[in-house]
Amino acid sequence: MQQKQQQQQKQQQQQHHQHQQQQQQMQQKQQQLQKQQQHHHHHHHHQHQQQQQQQQQQQQQHHHHHQQQQQQQQHHQHHHQQQQQQQQQEQQQQQQQQQQQQDTCMDTKRRFLGLSYKRGTLYLGPRCCC
């Protein structure tokens, strides 16, 4: 698990100014994996694993506001893990839509300004408002 976390963080740095789509998909895979684990054994020691994943998610998408809210839910609802897992996935889908909107918006802006995509100017700057 820890090894995976390190990998994830590396990827975070590499893709900071590129599409985060790929990252989100990886994360969804990880969540499904987590879900299966919960099905097999309903022990308490899986708790911390999910918490770890939660922190990862926050690092990856630190610019999304409702992330914070979600982490509080995590603390309050230890025993409703299943139900909360779904909430988490719904939120991720929302985020993915947001990301897509952002990307198209950036694309148009980039074409308009003629900026190079690789330079990442638009991605590192303030978020563009569509």
N, CA, C and O atoms as a MOPAC input file, in Angstrom:
PM7 MOZYME 1SCF
protein

 N      0.83700 1    -1.20600 1     0.00000 1
 C      0.00000 1     0.00000 1     0.00000 1
 C      0.87400 1     1.26000 1     0.00000 1
 O      0.62200 1     2.21800 1    -0.73000 1
 N      1.89700 1     1.22100 1     0.83600 1
 C      2.75200 1     2.40500 1     0.92000 1
 C      3.49200 1     2.63800 1    -0.38700 1
 O      3.69000 1     3.77400 1    -0.82000 1
 N      3.88200 1     1.56900 1    -0.98300 1
 C      4.59800 1     1.68000 1    -2.25000 1
 C      3.70600 1     2.36500 1    -3.27800 1
 O      4.15100 1     3.21900 1    -4.04600 1
 N      2.46100 1     1.97500 1    -3.27100 1
 C      1.50900 1     2.55200 1    -4.21300 1
 C      1.39400 1     4.05500 1    -3.97200 1
 O      1.31100 1     4.84700 1    -4.91000 1
 N      1.39200 1     4.42100 1    -2.71900 1
 C      1.24000 1     5.83300 1    -2.39300 1
 C      2.40300 1     6.65000 1    -2.94700 1
 O      2.21300 1     7.75200 1    -3.46300 1
 N      3.58600 1     6.10400 1    -2.83600 1
 C      4.74500 1     6.82300 1    -3.35800 1
 C      4.62800 1     6.99900 1    -4.86100 1
 O      4.89500 1     8.07400 1    -5.39800 1
 N      4.23200 1     5.95000 1    -5.52000 1
 C      4.04400 1     6.02000 1    -6.97000 1
 C      3.06000 1     7.12000 1    -7.31000 1
 O      3.28100 1     7.92600 1    -8.21300 1
 N      1.99000 1     7.13100 1    -6.57900 1
 C      0.92500 1     8.09400 1    -6.84200 1
 C      1.46600 1     9.51400 1    -6.69900 1
 O      1.15000 1    10.38900 1    -7.50500 1
 N      2.26700 1     9.73300 1    -5.68900 1
 C      2.79800 1    11.07200 1    -5.46600 1
 C      3.74400 1    11.47600 1    -6.58300 1
 O      3.74700 1    12.63000 1    -7.01100 1
 N      4.53200 1    10.54800 1    -7.04900 1
 C      5.42100 1    10.83100 1    -8.16000 1
 C      4.61100 1    11.29300 1    -9.35700 1
 O      4.93400 1    12.27800 1   -10.02200 1
 N      3.57500 1    10.56600 1    -9.59800 1
 C      2.75300 1    10.87700 1   -10.76000 1
 C      2.14500 1    12.27200 1   -10.60300 1
 O      2.02300 1    13.03000 1   -11.56600 1
 N      1.78000 1    12.57700 1    -9.39700 1
 C      1.22200 1    13.89100 1    -9.10300 1
 C      2.17100 1    14.99000 1    -9.56900 1
 O      1.74600 1    15.95600 1   -10.20200 1
 N      3.44500 1    14.84000 1    -9.25700 1
 C      4.39900 1    15.88000 1    -9.61700 1
 C      4.59200 1    15.95200 1   -11.12300 1
 O      4.63500 1    17.04200 1   -11.69400 1
 N      4.70500 1    14.82500 1   -11.75100 1
 C      4.93300 1    14.82800 1   -13.18800 1
 C      3.77700 1    15.47600 1   -13.93100 1
 O      3.98500 1    16.20000 1   -14.90400 1
 N      2.59000 1    15.22300 1   -13.48600 1
 C      1.44200 1    15.63300 1   -14.28600 1
 C      0.79300 1    16.89100 1   -13.74400 1
 O     -0.38900 1    17.13400 1   -13.98900 1
 N      1.52900 1    17.67000 1   -13.03100 1
 C      0.89200 1    18.79400 1   -12.37100 1
 C      0.24000 1    19.73700 1   -13.36500 1
 O     -0.84900 1    20.25200 1   -13.11200 1
 N      0.89600 1    19.96700 1   -14.49500 1
 C      0.32100 1    20.91100 1   -15.44100 1
 C     -0.26100 1    20.21200 1   -16.66200 1
 O     -0.50100 1    20.84900 1   -17.68800 1
 N     -0.48200 1    18.94000 1   -16.56000 1
 C     -1.11300 1    18.23100 1   -17.66400 1
 C     -2.48900 1    17.75300 1   -17.24900 1
 O     -2.96700 1    18.07700 1   -16.16200 1
 N     -3.12800 1    16.97500 1   -18.12200 1
 C     -4.45500 1    16.46100 1   -17.78500 1
 C     -4.38000 1    15.60100 1   -16.53700 1
 O     -3.45000 1    14.81200 1   -16.37200 1
 N     -5.33700 1    15.75200 1   -15.68000 1
 C     -5.36200 1    14.90400 1   -14.49300 1
 C     -6.32600 1    13.74100 1   -14.68600 1
 O     -6.58500 1    12.97500 1   -13.75800 1
 N     -6.83900 1    13.61900 1   -15.86900 1
 C     -7.80300 1    12.56600 1   -16.18000 1
 C     -7.22600 1    11.20300 1   -15.80200 1
 O     -7.85800 1    10.41300 1   -15.10000 1
 N     -6.02100 1    10.95400 1   -16.28200 1
 C     -5.37000 1     9.67200 1   -16.08600 1
 C     -5.27000 1     9.34600 1   -14.59300 1
 O     -5.52100 1     8.22100 1   -14.16200 1
 N     -4.90700 1    10.33800 1   -13.84500 1
 C     -4.76100 1    10.15000 1   -12.41500 1
 C     -6.07100 1     9.71500 1   -11.79600 1
 O     -6.11300 1     8.81300 1   -10.95900 1
 N     -7.13000 1    10.36200 1   -12.21300 1
 C     -8.41000 1    10.05600 1   -11.60700 1
 C     -8.81800 1     8.62800 1   -11.91900 1
 O     -9.39100 1     7.93900 1   -11.07400 1
 N     -8.52900 1     8.19300 1   -13.10900 1
 C     -8.89100 1     6.83100 1   -13.45900 1
 C     -8.11700 1     5.84400 1   -12.59100 1
 O     -8.67800 1     4.86400 1   -12.10100 1
 N     -6.84800 1     6.10500 1   -12.40800 1
 C     -6.04600 1     5.23800 1   -11.55700 1
 C     -6.66000 1     5.16300 1   -10.16900 1
 O     -6.69600 1     4.10900 1    -9.53300 1
 N     -7.12800 1     6.28500 1    -9.73400 1
 C     -7.65900 1     6.33200 1    -8.40000 1
 C     -8.95700 1     5.54500 1    -8.30000 1
 O     -9.23400 1     4.90700 1    -7.28500 1
 N     -9.73700 1     5.59900 1    -9.35000 1
 C    -10.98100 1     4.85700 1    -9.31500 1
 C    -10.69600 1     3.36000 1    -9.26800 1
 O    -11.38700 1     2.60300 1    -8.58600 1
 N     -9.68200 1     2.95600 1    -9.99300 1
 C     -9.28700 1     1.55500 1    -9.93900 1
 C     -8.92900 1     1.19200 1    -8.50300 1
 O     -9.30600 1     0.13500 1    -7.99800 1
 N     -8.21000 1     2.07300 1    -7.87200 1
 C     -7.78100 1     1.81000 1    -6.50500 1
 C     -8.99300 1     1.70000 1    -5.58900 1
 O     -9.01800 1     0.88500 1    -4.66700 1
 N     -9.98400 1     2.52000 1    -5.85200 1
 C    -11.16500 1     2.47800 1    -5.00600 1
 C    -11.92300 1     1.17500 1    -5.18600 1
 O    -12.43600 1     0.61100 1    -4.22000 1
 N    -11.99500 1     0.70100 1    -6.41100 1
 C    -12.69800 1    -0.54900 1    -6.63700 1
 C    -11.96800 1    -1.68200 1    -5.93000 1
 O    -12.58800 1    -2.57200 1    -5.34700 1
 N    -10.66000 1    -1.63400 1    -5.99100 1
 C     -9.84800 1    -2.62000 1    -5.30600 1
 C    -10.18100 1    -2.59900 1    -3.81100 1
 O    -10.34800 1    -3.64300 1    -3.17900 1
 N    -10.26800 1    -1.42300 1    -3.28400 1
 C    -10.58400 1    -1.22500 1    -1.87900 1
 C    -11.94800 1    -1.84900 1    -1.56500 1
 O    -12.11800 1    -2.51600 1    -0.54500 1
 N    -12.89500 1    -1.62600 1    -2.44100 1
 C    -14.23800 1    -2.13300 1    -2.21700 1
 C    -14.22000 1    -3.65400 1    -2.11800 1
 O    -14.87300 1    -4.23800 1    -1.25400 1
 N    -13.47600 1    -4.28000 1    -3.00000 1
 C    -13.39800 1    -5.73200 1    -2.98100 1
 C    -12.80900 1    -6.20400 1    -1.65800 1
 O    -13.29200 1    -7.16100 1    -1.05300 1
 N    -11.79500 1    -5.54000 1    -1.23500 1
 C    -11.17300 1    -5.93100 1     0.02900 1
 C    -12.19100 1    -5.87800 1     1.15500 1
 O    -12.22100 1    -6.75000 1     2.02400 1
 N    -13.01400 1    -4.85800 1     1.13000 1
 C    -14.00000 1    -4.72800 1     2.19100 1
 C    -15.01800 1    -5.85500 1     2.13200 1
 O    -15.50000 1    -6.32400 1     3.16400 1
 N    -15.34200 1    -6.28500 1     0.92300 1
 C    -16.29000 1    -7.38600 1     0.81700 1
 C    -15.72600 1    -8.65200 1     1.46100 1
 O    -16.44300 1    -9.39000 1     2.13500 1
 N    -14.46100 1    -8.88500 1     1.24700 1
 C    -13.88800 1   -10.13500 1     1.71400 1
 C    -13.75800 1   -10.17900 1     3.22900 1
 O    -14.17000 1   -11.15300 1     3.86000 1
 N    -13.20200 1    -9.15600 1     3.80200 1
 C    -13.11300 1    -9.18400 1     5.25200 1
 C    -13.61600 1    -7.87000 1     5.81400 1
 O    -13.18100 1    -6.79200 1     5.40800 1
 N    -14.52200 1    -7.97700 1     6.73700 1
 C    -15.09900 1    -6.78400 1     7.34200 1
 C    -14.40200 1    -6.50700 1     8.66000 1
 O    -15.05700 1    -6.37000 1     9.69300 1
 N    -13.10500 1    -6.42600 1     8.63400 1
 C    -12.38700 1    -6.19200 1     9.88500 1
 C    -12.09100 1    -4.71200 1    10.03600 1
 O    -12.19200 1    -3.93100 1     9.08900 1
 N    -11.72700 1    -4.35700 1    11.23800 1
 C    -11.45700 1    -2.94300 1    11.48600 1
 C    -10.11400 1    -2.50800 1    10.94500 1
 O     -9.88900 1    -1.31800 1    10.72300 1
 N     -9.22100 1    -3.45300 1    10.72900 1
 C     -7.87300 1    -3.01100 1    10.38200 1
 C     -7.78900 1    -2.49200 1     8.95500 1
 O     -6.73300 1    -2.02500 1     8.52900 1
 N     -8.88300 1    -2.56800 1     8.21500 1
 C     -8.85800 1    -1.96800 1     6.88300 1
 C     -9.13700 1    -0.47500 1     6.94600 1
 O     -8.93100 1     0.27200 1     5.99000 1
 N     -9.60200 1    -0.08700 1     8.08600 1
 C     -9.94200 1     1.31200 1     8.31500 1
 C     -8.84300 1     2.26100 1     7.85400 1
 O     -9.06100 1     3.14100 1     7.02100 1
 N     -7.66600 1     2.05900 1     8.41700 1
 C     -6.59900 1     3.02600 1     8.18100 1
 C     -6.21600 1     3.04300 1     6.71200 1
 O     -5.75800 1     4.06200 1     6.19700 1
 N     -6.40200 1     1.91900 1     6.03800 1
 C     -6.05800 1     1.87100 1     4.62400 1
 C     -6.92400 1     2.86100 1     3.85700 1
 O     -6.44500 1     3.57300 1     2.97300 1
 N     -8.17900 1     2.89300 1     4.20200 1
 C     -9.06800 1     3.79200 1     3.48300 1
 C     -8.71400 1     5.24300 1     3.80400 1
 O     -8.81000 1     6.12500 1     2.95100 1
 N     -8.31900 1     5.46100 1     5.00600 1
 C     -7.93900 1     6.80800 1     5.39800 1
 C     -6.73000 1     7.26900 1     4.59000 1
 O     -6.65800 1     8.41700 1     4.15000 1
 N     -5.81400 1     6.38000 1     4.41100 1
 C     -4.60900 1     6.68400 1     3.65500 1
 C     -5.00000 1     7.10000 1     2.24500 1
 O     -4.46800 1     8.05500 1     1.68100 1
 N     -5.92700 1     6.36500 1     1.71000 1
 C     -6.35500 1     6.63700 1     0.34500 1
 C     -7.02200 1     8.00400 1     0.27800 1
 O     -6.86700 1     8.74300 1    -0.69400 1
 N     -7.74700 1     8.31500 1     1.30500 1
 C     -8.43400 1     9.59800 1     1.37900 1
 C     -7.42500 1    10.74100 1     1.29300 1
 O     -7.64000 1    11.72600 1     0.58700 1
 N     -6.33800 1    10.59300 1     2.01100 1
 C     -5.32800 1    11.64200 1     1.99500 1
 C     -4.70500 1    11.76500 1     0.61600 1
 O     -4.43500 1    12.86800 1     0.14000 1
 N     -4.48600 1    10.65200 1    -0.00400 1
 C     -3.95200 1    10.67500 1    -1.36400 1
 C     -4.86000 1    11.48900 1    -2.25600 1
 O     -4.41200 1    12.32600 1    -3.04100 1
 N     -6.12800 1    11.23000 1    -2.12200 1
 C     -7.07300 1    11.89300 1    -3.00100 1
 C     -7.01300 1    13.39500 1    -2.76600 1
 O     -7.15300 1    14.19000 1    -3.69600 1
 N     -6.81000 1    13.75900 1    -1.54400 1
 C     -6.77800 1    15.18500 1    -1.27100 1
 C     -5.54100 1    15.82800 1    -1.88300 1
 O     -5.60400 1    16.95700 1    -2.37100 1
 N     -4.44800 1    15.13400 1    -1.86000 1
 C     -3.24700 1    15.68400 1    -2.47100 1
 C     -3.44500 1    15.85500 1    -3.96400 1
 O     -3.03800 1    16.86100 1    -4.54600 1
 N     -4.06700 1    14.87600 1    -4.57000 1
 C     -4.18500 1    14.93700 1    -6.01400 1
 C     -5.08800 1    16.06800 1    -6.46000 1
 O     -4.84000 1    16.70100 1    -7.48700 1
 N     -6.12500 1    16.32100 1    -5.69800 1
 C     -7.07200 1    17.31300 1    -6.18600 1
 C     -7.24200 1    18.43800 1    -5.19300 1
 O     -8.35000 1    18.77300 1    -4.77500 1
 N     -6.11700 1    19.00800 1    -4.83000 1
 C     -6.17700 1    20.00100 1    -3.76200 1
 C     -6.94700 1    21.24100 1    -4.18500 1
 O     -7.29800 1    22.05600 1    -3.33200 1
 N     -7.22100 1    21.41100 1    -5.47000 1
 C     -7.91600 1    22.63000 1    -5.86400 1
 C     -9.42500 1    22.45100 1    -5.88800 1
 O    -10.14200 1    23.35800 1    -6.31100 1
 N     -9.92400 1    21.30300 1    -5.44500 1
 C    -11.37300 1    21.12400 1    -5.37800 1
 C    -11.85000 1    21.36500 1    -3.95600 1
 O    -11.26800 1    20.85400 1    -2.99900 1
 N    -12.90200 1    22.14000 1    -3.82700 1
 C    -13.29100 1    22.57800 1    -2.49400 1
 C    -13.94300 1    21.47300 1    -1.67600 1
 O    -13.60800 1    21.28200 1    -0.50700 1
 N    -14.88200 1    20.73900 1    -2.29300 1
 C    -15.67100 1    19.83400 1    -1.46800 1
 C    -14.87400 1    18.64400 1    -0.95100 1
 O    -15.42700 1    17.77700 1    -0.27500 1
 N    -13.60600 1    18.59400 1    -1.25600 1
 C    -12.76700 1    17.51800 1    -0.75200 1
 C    -12.70200 1    17.53900 1     0.78300 1
 O    -12.76000 1    16.49200 1     1.42800 1
 N    -12.58600 1    18.69700 1     1.33500 1
 C    -12.41800 1    18.85500 1     2.77300 1
 C    -13.62200 1    18.25200 1     3.49300 1
 O    -13.49800 1    17.47200 1     4.43700 1
 N    -14.75600 1    18.64100 1     3.01300 1
 C    -16.01400 1    18.17400 1     3.55700 1
 C    -16.02300 1    16.65100 1     3.63200 1
 O    -16.43600 1    16.05000 1     4.62400 1
 N    -15.55900 1    16.06900 1     2.56600 1
 C    -15.59800 1    14.62700 1     2.45000 1
 C    -14.72600 1    13.97400 1     3.51700 1
 O    -15.03800 1    12.88900 1     4.00500 1
 N    -13.66100 1    14.62400 1     3.86500 1
 C    -12.78300 1    13.97700 1     4.83100 1
 C    -13.40100 1    13.96700 1     6.21600 1
 O    -13.14300 1    13.06100 1     7.00800 1
 N    -14.19200 1    14.94000 1     6.50500 1
 C    -14.85700 1    14.93000 1     7.79600 1
 C    -15.84300 1    13.77100 1     7.86500 1
 O    -15.94600 1    13.08800 1     8.88400 1
 N    -16.55200 1    13.56400 1     6.78600 1
 C    -17.46600 1    12.42700 1     6.74800 1
 C    -16.70700 1    11.14700 1     7.06300 1
 O    -17.18200 1    10.29000 1     7.80900 1
 N    -15.54600 1    11.03700 1     6.49100 1
 C    -14.70100 1     9.86000 1     6.72000 1
 C    -14.53700 1     9.60400 1     8.21900 1
 O    -14.63600 1     8.46500 1     8.67600 1
 N    -14.29000 1    10.65200 1     8.96400 1
 C    -14.03500 1    10.46800 1    10.38900 1
 C    -15.30000 1    10.07500 1    11.13900 1
 O    -15.26200 1     9.26000 1    12.06000 1
 N    -16.39900 1    10.65300 1    10.74200 1
 C    -17.61700 1    10.41600 1    11.50600 1
 C    -18.23900 1     9.05500 1    11.22300 1
 O    -18.90900 1     8.49000 1    12.08800 1
 N    -18.03000 1     8.53100 1    10.04500 1
 C    -18.80100 1     7.35500 1     9.66300 1
 C    -17.94700 1     6.12100 1     9.50300 1
 O    -17.99100 1     5.47100 1     8.45900 1
 N    -17.18600 1     5.79200 1    10.49500 1
 C    -16.31100 1     4.63600 1    10.34300 1
 C    -17.09700 1     3.37500 1    10.04000 1
 O    -16.63700 1     2.52100 1     9.28400 1
 N    -18.27200 1     3.25400 1    10.62100 1
 C    -18.96700 1     1.98300 1    10.46400 1
 C    -19.77800 1     1.91600 1     9.17900 1
 O    -20.18700 1     0.82900 1     8.77100 1
 N    -20.02000 1     3.04800 1     8.53300 1
 C    -20.75700 1     2.99700 1     7.26100 1
 C    -19.80900 1     3.03100 1     6.08300 1
 O    -20.03100 1     3.78100 1     5.13300 1
 N    -18.78800 1     2.25500 1     6.12600 1
 C    -17.78300 1     2.37800 1     5.07600 1
 C    -18.35400 1     2.15200 1     3.68400 1
 O    -18.02200 1     2.87200 1     2.74200 1
 N    -19.20500 1     1.15800 1     3.56300 1
 C    -19.72600 1     0.82900 1     2.24000 1
 C    -20.46000 1     2.02900 1     1.64300 1
 O    -20.19700 1     2.44900 1     0.51600 1
 N    -21.36300 1     2.55000 1     2.41400 1
 C    -22.21900 1     3.63600 1     1.94000 1
 C    -21.35900 1     4.83900 1     1.56300 1
 O    -21.61800 1     5.51500 1     0.56700 1
 N    -20.36200 1     5.08700 1     2.34800 1
 C    -19.54300 1     6.25800 1     2.13800 1
 C    -18.66000 1     6.09900 1     0.91300 1
 O    -18.34500 1     7.06700 1     0.22000 1
 N    -18.27300 1     4.87800 1     0.66600 1
 C    -17.46000 1     4.60000 1    -0.51300 1
 C    -18.19800 1     5.07300 1    -1.76300 1
 O    -17.58900 1     5.61400 1    -2.68600 1
 N    -19.49700 1     4.86800 1    -1.78400 1
 C    -20.27000 1     5.27700 1    -2.95100 1
 C    -20.27800 1     6.79100 1    -3.06600 1
 O    -20.10200 1     7.34300 1    -4.15200 1
 N    -20.47900 1     7.44400 1    -1.95900 1
 C    -20.43900 1     8.90700 1    -1.96700 1
 C    -19.13700 1     9.37900 1    -2.58800 1
 O    -19.11100 1    10.30600 1    -3.39700 1
 N    -18.08800 1     8.73600 1    -2.20000 1
 C    -16.77700 1     9.13400 1    -2.67200 1
 C    -16.69700 1     8.99500 1    -4.18700 1
 O    -16.12700 1     9.84400 1    -4.87200 1
 N    -17.27300 1     7.91700 1    -4.69600 1
 C    -17.18400 1     7.71300 1    -6.12800 1
 C    -18.04800 1     8.71500 1    -6.87300 1
 O    -17.66700 1     9.19400 1    -7.94100 1
 N    -19.19500 1     9.03200 1    -6.32200 1
 C    -20.05500 1    10.04100 1    -6.95000 1
 C    -19.29200 1    11.35000 1    -7.04100 1
 O    -19.31000 1    12.02500 1    -8.07000 1
 N    -18.64000 1    11.68800 1    -5.98000 1
 C    -17.90700 1    12.94700 1    -5.97900 1
 C    -16.80400 1    12.93100 1    -7.01700 1
 O    -16.50500 1    13.95000 1    -7.63900 1
 N    -16.21100 1    11.78400 1    -7.19500 1
 C    -15.14300 1    11.71000 1    -8.17700 1
 C    -15.67300 1    11.90100 1    -9.58000 1
 O    -15.02300 1    12.52600 1   -10.41800 1
 N    -16.84900 1    11.36600 1    -9.83700 1
 C    -17.42400 1    11.55600 1   -11.16200 1
 C    -17.70600 1    13.03000 1   -11.38200 1
 O    -17.46300 1    13.56300 1   -12.46400 1
 N    -18.21100 1    13.67400 1   -10.36900 1
 C    -18.43100 1    15.12300 1   -10.45900 1
 C    -17.12700 1    15.82200 1   -10.81400 1
 O    -17.08400 1    16.68500 1   -11.69000 1
 N    -16.09900 1    15.44500 1   -10.13900 1
 C    -14.81500 1    16.08400 1   -10.36800 1
 C    -14.33100 1    15.84200 1   -11.78100 1
 O    -13.72900 1    16.71700 1   -12.40500 1
 N    -14.59900 1    14.64400 1   -12.28200 1
 C    -14.13800 1    14.34400 1   -13.61800 1
 C    -14.85500 1    15.23600 1   -14.62400 1
 O    -14.24300 1    15.72100 1   -15.57600 1
 N    -16.13200 1    15.44700 1   -14.41600 1
 C    -16.86700 1    16.33200 1   -15.31400 1
 C    -16.28400 1    17.73600 1   -15.23200 1
 O    -16.05900 1    18.39100 1   -16.25000 1
 N    -16.05100 1    18.17600 1   -14.03500 1
 C    -15.46200 1    19.49700 1   -13.84400 1
 C    -14.15700 1    19.61300 1   -14.61900 1
 O    -13.90600 1    20.59800 1   -15.31300 1
 N    -13.35200 1    18.59600 1   -14.48400 1
 C    -12.05000 1    18.59200 1   -15.12400 1
 C    -12.20000 1    18.69300 1   -16.63700 1
 O    -11.45400 1    19.42000 1   -17.29400 1
 N    -13.16000 1    17.96700 1   -17.18100 1
 C    -13.35100 1    17.99300 1   -18.62500 1
 C    -13.75800 1    19.38900 1   -19.07200 1
 O    -13.25600 1    19.90100 1   -20.07200 1
 N    -14.65500 1    19.98900 1   -18.33800 1
 C    -15.06800 1    21.35300 1   -18.66900 1
 C    -13.84400 1    22.26000 1   -18.65700 1
 O    -13.63300 1    23.06000 1   -19.57000 1
 N    -13.06600 1    22.12300 1   -17.63400 1
 C    -11.86300 1    22.94100 1   -17.51800 1
 C    -10.97100 1    22.75600 1   -18.73500 1
 O    -10.47100 1    23.72100 1   -19.31200 1
 N    -10.78200 1    21.50600 1   -19.11200 1
 C     -9.86700 1    21.22600 1   -20.21100 1
 C    -10.31600 1    21.88500 1   -21.50200 1
 O     -9.51900 1    22.51000 1   -22.20200 1
 N    -11.60700 1    21.74200 1   -21.81600 1
 C    -12.07400 1    22.33500 1   -23.07000 1
 C    -11.89800 1    23.84100 1   -23.00200 1
 O    -11.49900 1    24.48700 1   -23.97000 1
 N    -12.20500 1    24.37600 1   -21.83900 1
 C    -12.07200 1    25.81700 1   -21.66000 1
 C    -10.62300 1    26.23300 1   -21.87700 1
 O    -10.34400 1    27.21400 1   -22.56500 1
 N     -9.71200 1    25.48100 1   -21.28800 1
 C     -8.29000 1    25.79200 1   -21.44600 1
 C     -7.88800 1    25.67600 1   -22.91600 1
 O     -7.14000 1    26.50100 1   -23.44100 1
 N     -8.40100 1    24.63700 1   -23.56000 1
 C     -8.04300 1    24.43300 1   -24.96100 1
 C     -8.40000 1    25.65500 1   -25.79200 1
 O     -7.59100 1    26.15300 1   -26.57500 1
 N     -9.62300 1    26.12700 1   -25.60800 1
 C    -10.06700 1    27.27100 1   -26.39900 1
 C     -9.19000 1    28.46800 1   -26.09400 1
 O     -8.74700 1    29.18100 1   -26.99500 1
 N     -8.94900 1    28.67400 1   -24.82800 1
 C     -8.15600 1    29.82900 1   -24.43000 1
 C     -6.75000 1    29.71500 1   -25.01600 1
 O     -6.17200 1    30.69200 1   -25.49200 1
 N     -6.22700 1    28.51200 1   -24.96900 1
 C     -4.86800 1    28.31100 1   -25.46400 1
 C     -4.80000 1    28.61200 1   -26.95500 1
 O     -3.88200 1    29.28400 1   -27.42600 1
 N     -5.78600 1    28.10500 1   -27.68800 1
 C     -5.78900 1    28.32900 1   -29.12400 1
 C     -5.86700 1    29.83700 1   -29.39800 1
 O     -5.22400 1    30.36800 1   -30.30300 1
 N     -6.66400 1    30.48000 1   -28.59500 1
 C     -6.89500 1    31.90800 1   -28.78900 1
 C     -5.61000 1    32.69700 1   -28.52300 1
 O     -5.24700 1    33.59100 1   -29.28800 1
 N     -4.94100 1    32.35600 1   -27.44500 1
 C     -3.73200 1    33.10000 1   -27.08400 1
 C     -2.49400 1    32.56100 1   -27.79200 1
 O     -1.44500 1    33.20400 1   -27.81000 1
 N     -2.63200 1    31.38000 1   -28.36900 1
 C     -1.49700 1    30.78200 1   -29.07100 1
 C     -0.37100 1    30.38600 1   -28.13100 1
 O      0.80100 1    30.44700 1   -28.50100 1
 N     -0.72000 1    29.98400 1   -26.92800 1
 C      0.31300 1    29.58300 1   -25.96500 1
 C      0.65900 1    28.11400 1   -26.15800 1
 O     -0.17200 1    27.32100 1   -26.60200 1
 N      1.87600 1    27.76800 1   -25.82500 1
 C      2.26000 1    26.36500 1   -25.97800 1
 C      1.68900 1    25.55300 1   -24.81600 1
 O      1.75500 1    25.96000 1   -23.65600 1
 N      1.14200 1    24.42200 1   -25.15300 1
 C      0.49500 1    23.56100 1   -24.16000 1
 C      1.51700 1    23.03100 1   -23.16700 1
 O      1.26900 1    22.99000 1   -21.96200 1
 N      2.66200 1    22.62800 1   -23.68300 1
 C      3.64900 1    21.96000 1   -22.84700 1
 C      4.22800 1    22.89700 1   -21.80500 1
 O      4.66800 1    22.46600 1   -20.73900 1
 N      4.22200 1    24.16900 1   -22.12100 1
 C      4.79200 1    25.11200 1   -21.16600 1
 C      3.93700 1    25.14900 1   -19.90000 1
 O      4.41400 1    25.49600 1   -18.82000 1
 N      2.67600 1    24.78700 1   -20.05700 1
 C      1.81400 1    24.66600 1   -18.87500 1
 C      1.42900 1    25.99500 1   -18.26300 1
 O      1.06000 1    26.05800 1   -17.09000 1
 N      1.51300 1    27.06500 1   -19.05100 1
 C      1.24800 1    28.39000 1   -18.48900 1
 C     -0.15900 1    28.46900 1   -17.91900 1
 O     -0.36800 1    28.95900 1   -16.80900 1
 N     -1.12000 1    27.98200 1   -18.69200 1
 C     -2.50200 1    28.11200 1   -18.25200 1
 C     -2.78400 1    27.20200 1   -17.06400 1
 O     -3.60700 1    27.51900 1   -16.20500 1
 N     -2.09000 1    26.06800 1   -17.02600 1
 C     -2.37900 1    25.12900 1   -15.95600 1
 C     -1.81100 1    25.59800 1   -14.62800 1
 O     -2.40600 1    25.38000 1   -13.57200 1
 N     -0.67000 1    26.23600 1   -14.69000 1
 C     -0.04400 1    26.64100 1   -13.43400 1
 C     -0.58900 1    27.97000 1   -12.94900 1
 O     -0.51200 1    28.29200 1   -11.76300 1
 N     -1.14200 1    28.73900 1   -13.87700 1
 C     -1.71300 1    30.02300 1   -13.49800 1
 C     -3.02400 1    29.82000 1   -12.77000 1
 O     -3.39600 1    28.68600 1   -12.47100 1
 N     -3.73500 1    30.90600 1   -12.47800 1
 C     -5.04300 1    30.77700 1   -11.82400 1
 C     -6.01200 1    30.05200 1   -12.75100 1
 O     -5.88200 1    30.11200 1   -13.97300 1
 N     -6.96600 1    29.37900 1   -12.16500 1
 C     -7.92200 1    28.63400 1   -12.97100 1
 C     -8.71900 1    29.58600 1   -13.85900 1
 O     -9.12900 1    30.66300 1   -13.42700 1
 N     -8.92700 1    29.17500 1   -15.09500 1
 C     -9.64000 1    30.07200 1   -16.00200 1
 C    -11.12800 1    29.97900 1   -15.72300 1
 O    -11.63600 1    28.90600 1   -15.39800 1
 N    -11.81400 1    31.07100 1   -15.84600 1
 C    -13.24700 1    31.04200 1   -15.55900 1
 C    -14.01600 1    30.98100 1   -16.87700 1
 O    -13.88200 1    31.86600 1   -17.72300 1
 N    -14.81100 1    29.94500 1   -17.04300 1
 C    -15.55600 1    29.80800 1   -18.29300 1
 C    -16.90500 1    30.49200 1   -18.13700 1
 O    -17.70500 1    30.50100 1   -19.07300 1

